[in-house]
Amino acid sequence: MRNPARYPSVRACVSLLLGAAVLLSFCSSVLAQGRGGGLGRPPRPEDPGKGGPKDDGRPTGSESGYIMKYETPKEGDDEDIQAYVTLKPPAKGAKPIKVRILRSSPPKIELGDKKEFDPEVIPEILTKGLYCRFSWKITQPPGDKKKAKLLDLTNVAFDNLEVSGKIDEIRPDLLVIRCKPKNDRPWPDAKPDDKKPARSGQTAPKPKPIAFKKLKLKVLEDVTQFRDADNHELDPADFEANQTVDALVVYGRKGGIVLNLKSPTPRDEGEDDSQGGRSDSFRSPPYR
């Protein structure tokens, strides 16, 4: 074998190969450290505002539907259980889903701009008939594996619906409005159209017009907002019966919740109640 020291060209090639090997080794080390949080970008911190209870490795599930029932625990149940809530999925023949609400790990509830609620107000929010989406974690009871798995509620996201119509009645705790969904959107509980599609050359059947409904909506403190056309804050007393309004609501089969009530006109800052303004009789009792 030739001695590389006697041939400069061979010696140069060997040096280049050794340099390339060192550089490749250095790059691999940097990439590995980057993935582990060393010299590379540090891992993103967990967002404390996301999700409900922290991930503990348990299997999860989710489903949409409407709330069928809210039940308090029975005597002898685990003291950590605050309530049981049953959700009915929309699919025909789908079985209701029963979940637990735990005091030690309350669910995150998304309702308008508010994301956190005291446990005491949860029964007022999770009322029968409201359309929403449940997420839960699955717990296998210890011992007998044949026992039904327990579902612990972690997140509740409500379905919001934009409607327009006229106020029938407004009180500090209640709004009754005759309305229909905006943009010809169907009601969440509308039955599917059973009309057969038109054949080739035939005129397509006209869709049924969206019907007006009278909704009885809860007004919730720290949740419901009252606005004018310029998005300035208003009071409930700035609205009256027969007034045309737009509203963002949580729709339910038996009532709902109003998230935002909006007047189509700007508020007149110089309006005087003694000259054509709202009467003081409407302003009592005060809104709290």
Helices and strands as residue ranges (DSSP letters): G 4-6, H 8-35, E 60-71, E 81-88, E 97-102, E 108-110, G 119-121, H 122-125, E 131-139, E 150-158, E 160-171, E 174-181, G 182-184, E 213-219, E 225-227, G 236-238, E 244-252, E 255-262
